[in-house]
Amino acid sequence: MGMKLGIIGYGGMGYWHGEYAPRAGVDVVAAYDVDPKRLEMAKENGIKAYVILDDFLKHDGMDFVVIATPNDVHKELAIKAMNAGKHVMVEKPATMSVADWDEMVAESEKTSRILTVHQNRRWDKDYNVMRKVVEEGKIGDVLSIESRVFGTGGAFFGWRSFTKYGGGMIFDWGVHLFDQLLDMYSDTKVTNVYSKLMTVLDQKVDDYFKVILTLDNGTLLHVEVGTYAFHKLPRWYVIGNEGTLQIDDFDCEKGGYTKPSYTDTPVAEVVVMTSAGPTRMMAPRPPETKEDFPLPELETDWTELYQNLVGVMAGKEDLIVKPYQVRRVLTLMEAIFQSAEENRSLEVSI
């Protein structure tokens, strides 16, 4: 059993699905958009183009729809597609509120249609390498995980520039980074949320944010995104009680983890004079008292997401990106917005 996919919103991400879904064996058969230019592109790529949504939803044989529109219309389009008998995968964020998501899930249950979200960054190499090092105990018990994405473009484009359409970095990149960490800590509650949302270039939406989450096991999660940061920090920086992990970027070509190596050489034998004054604790560690390890080799394949949907349709697999996981991320994002608006940390149980 294959999948015949239709795309609602043949813009940047819709086009991406049209180009890449076939790599997973998916047959992209139809597209709907309000922009005639985008529909011409669909036609040029051999996809049947529709200017009327109801006609699109009647396309013969189409069984799955991906929704890649501005965030504010995800709910109404998903509900309409499910009512037309289609399974649905929504681009992230699923929608703009927990209440909207609950309506969408209720419709999914009522119509017995699959409802999921394109949280494709669960398959990112950097995330999975970090997770492997941590979960294999390579750096001991984890005290802090820092997850960052920095860019230099600054300005937003199109609908992402407006709050009412669901623009801003919390909805754009934050939703991916929060989903990764909540997926990793699926059985661990977030107990405290503190966030700062800023507009560096005086735009209408957040183009920089910093979020600190505390888990009930004591681990701190630090998530930071900036669109106007000209010197990058590591993609991941993880401190454990037996070592430290650093991954510089998405490709994992730079980074590794370092652990102490106990020898007869005292770590802080003498006070060292630096340009900032004398220090013992911050002095360079003698090379024989530490050991550097390369990042583990790991291959990931995002096409597993589409393959999973085919398996779910056939009744052979469970959904990987589950509705209750999506709800948890949206619940966290609502707490993040609340923390920023009220300028305080929030005690939560998420």
Secondary structure, DSSP 8 states (H G I E B T S, - for coil): ---EEEEE--SHHHHHHHHHGGGGT-EEEEEE-S-HHHHHHHHHTT-EEESSHHHHHT-TT--EEEE-S-GGGHHHHHHHHHHTT-EEEEESSS-S-HHHHHHHHHHHHHHT--EEEE-GGGG-HHHHHHHHHHHTTTT-SEEEEEEEEE-S-----GGGG-GGGT-SHIIIIIHHHHHHHHHHTTTS-EEEEEEEEE-TT--SS-SEEEEEEEETTS-EEEEEEESS-SS---SEEEEETTEEEEE-STT--SEEEEEE---SS-TT-S-EEETTEEESTTS---GGGEEEE--------THHHHHHHHHHHTTSS--SS-HHHHHHHHHHHHHHHHHHHHTS-EE---
